[in-house]
């Protein structure tokens, strides 16, 4: 059975969870986030938590800040 991967804005960074409540990485830069995605073999479908849409509640300057960080990390991997 494959674990669900959750992506969450977290204190000005982006956190990766393998299953509910099992945080495996957190990054505040696109380079570090891309490294974490590679290290944990995270490819394909992920579930974004609501904080990714309301990132200002987690320390980002704008609500799209966490998504921008995610997009930059994915672009580095491609």
C-alpha positions in Angstrom: 0.0 0.0 0.0 1.3 3.4 -0.9 1.4 6.1 1.7 -0.4 9.4 0.9 2.1 12.3 0.6 0.8 15.5 2.2 2.4 18.9 1.5 1.9 21.6 4.1 3.0 25.2 4.6 4.9 25.2 7.8 6.4 28.2 9.6 7.7 30.0 6.5 8.6 26.7 4.8 7.1 23.7 3.1 6.8 20.4 5.0 6.5 16.9 3.6 4.5 14.3 5.4 4.4 10.6 4.5 1.0 9.7 5.9 -0.9 11.7 8.4 1.3 13.3 11.0 4.6 11.8 9.9 6.7 14.7 8.9 9.8 13.6 7.0 11.2 16.9 5.8 10.8 20.7 5.9 12.5 23.2 3.7 12.6 27.0 3.3 14.4 27.1 -0.1 13.5 25.6 -3.4 16.9 23.9 -3.6 16.4 22.2 -0.2 12.9 21.2 -1.0 13.9 19.7 -4.3 16.6 17.7 -2.4 14.1 16.5 0.1 11.7 15.4 -2.6 14.5 13.4 -4.3 15.8 12.0 -1.0 12.3 10.7 -0.1 11.5 9.5 -3.6 8.4 11.7 -3.9 7.1 11.8 -7.4 3.6 12.0 -8.8 0.5 12.8 -6.9 0.5 14.6 -3.6 -2.2 16.1 -1.5 -1.9 19.8 -0.6 -3.1 20.9 2.8 -5.2 24.1 3.1 -2.2 26.0 4.5 -0.7 25.9 1.0 -3.6 28.2 0.0 -3.5 30.3 3.1 0.3 30.5 3.5 0.2 33.9 5.3 -1.1 32.0 8.3 2.2 30.1 8.3 4.6 33.0 8.0 4.7 33.6 4.2 4.4 37.2 3.0 1.6 36.2 0.5 -0.9 33.4 0.3 0.8 32.1 -2.9 4.2 32.0 -1.2 4.2 28.3 -0.3 2.9 27.3 -3.8 5.6 29.5 -5.4 8.2 27.7 -3.3 6.8 24.3 -4.3 6.7 25.3 -8.0 10.3 26.4 -7.9 11.4 23.2 -6.3 9.5 21.1 -8.9 11.1 23.2 -11.7 14.6 22.5 -10.3 13.8 18.7 -10.5 12.7 18.9 -14.1 
